């Protein structure tokens, strides 16, 4: 390990320690990041039918609405944890598009993924600056079980 690695590890360790410090309401910056990460992961699954079909079980609408609520909280903090894949990004449309996705989710009857949900999720991710170069219909899947990459209600942190 060279000095640069040691400095980077020390910096990361301090950053995580600082992020984990609790606010008066019990939340932390690290909690915020985790919530937004999990919400974005679910949004990407809703935007990519091949990823949704790779799930071994269907998420409940209630769970997806909870993930969407976490994303809206992230938007309201005006956070931007992702690196945009294009520019300019219409960040100002994030909350409006989250509301549109909420409507689509409430009208959806699982287990088949509804085209309105897919469209609304893609529109929301576009407002977050995310558009995969290969397109949502050809999104590469991670190795292993798709379920293992997502936060499920029975696996909540």
Long-range contacts (C-beta under 8 A, 24 or more apart in sequence): 32-73, 32-74, 32-77, 32-79, 33-81, 34-157, 35-70, 35-73, 35-74, 36-70, 36-71, 36-74, 36-79, 36-81, 37-81, 38-67, 38-70, 38-150, 38-151, 39-67, 39-68, 39-70, 39-71, 39-74, 40-71, 40-81, 40-82, 40-125, 40-128, 40-130, 41-149, 41-150, 41-151, 42-67, 42-150, 42-151, 43-67, 43-68, 43-71, 43-101, 43-121, 43-124, 43-125, 43-128, 44-121, 44-125, 44-130, 44-139, 45-146, 45-150, 46-101, 46-113, 46-117, 46-118, 46-121, 47-118, 47-121, 47-122, 47-125, 47-136, 47-139, 48-136, 48-137, 48-139, 49-113, 49-118, 49-136, 49-137, 50-137, 50-138, 50-139, 50-141, 51-139, 51-141, 51-146, 52-113, 53-113, 54-141, 54-145, 54-146, 55-146, 55-147, 55-150, 56-145, 56-146, 56-147, 57-147, 58-110, 58-111, 59-110, 59-150, 59-152, 60-110, 60-153, 61-105, 61-106, 61-108, 61-110, 63-152, 63-153, 64-105, 65-102, 65-105, 65-106, 66-153, 67-151, 68-98, 68-101, 68-102, 68-105, 71-98, 71-124, 72-98, 80-128, 80-129, 82-128, 82-129, 82-130, 83-129, 84-129, 84-130, 85-129, 85-130, 85-131, 85-132, 85-133, 86-129, 86-131, 87-129, 89-127, 89-128, 89-129, 90-126, 90-127, 91-127, 91-128, 91-129, 92-127, 93-127, 94-124, 94-127, 94-128, 96-127, 97-123, 97-124, 97-126, 97-127, 98-124, 100-124
